[in-house]
Amino acid sequence: MARAALVFMAAMAATTAALEPCAGQDVGMAIMDAMTSLEADACGRDTGNDNLLMNVWTHEQALQVASSVNCAQFWTLLSNGVKSIDDCIYDTTTGMSSAQYAAMTFEQFAADLVASTAPSTPSTAPSTPSPTPSNVTANATHAAVPHIFY
């Protein structure tokens, strides 16, 4: 029994690894009804987001999503649209498939949106400058990068 479970899990992992990235036009067509719905409009009003169609969120707007019934209804429409496309890699940075994305609960979606819009924590600079090795270039627009990468 345990062996069968391992074989099944390996097959699922192999299937996900073989997926292609989602085609933008397929996703766009699948979610267009949701993005232009009354629920999306109401979610935008609830959160102060007047650019919902372009999926532009500030952190302050994202914080309002979880408490909005309209945003929950919008998420239902959006996830149903994503479910209508063939499974593909929806988020290439994380490898999340469209099926995994559409299976998220509204609470997971809201938390993901808040996390993805959170301000980054500034790194603290060392109090004393460190010497730059001779094979490294550093300037205002680039971090110290070894010449081998140019």
Long-range contacts (C-beta under 8 A, 24 or more apart in sequence): 16-95, 16-97, 19-87, 19-88, 19-89, 19-97, 20-88, 20-89, 21-88, 21-89, 21-92, 22-85, 22-88, 22-89, 22-90, 22-98, 23-88, 26-85, 26-86, 26-88, 27-82, 27-85, 27-90, 27-98, 30-81, 30-82, 30-84, 30-85, 31-78, 31-81, 31-82, 32-81, 33-77, 33-81, 34-74, 34-77, 34-78, 34-80, 34-81, 35-78, 37-74, 37-77, 39-70, 39-73, 39-74, 39-77, 40-74, 40-77, 42-68, 42-70, 42-73, 42-74, 43-68, 43-70, 43-71, 43-73, 43-74, 45-70, 46-70, 46-71, 47-71, 57-113, 57-116, 57-117, 58-117, 59-114, 59-117, 59-118, 59-119, 61-117, 62-110, 62-113, 62-114, 62-116, 62-117, 63-114, 65-109, 65-110, 65-113, 65-114, 66-107, 66-110, 66-111, 66-114, 71-106, 71-110, 72-106, 75-106, 75-109, 75-110, 76-106, 79-103, 79-104, 79-109
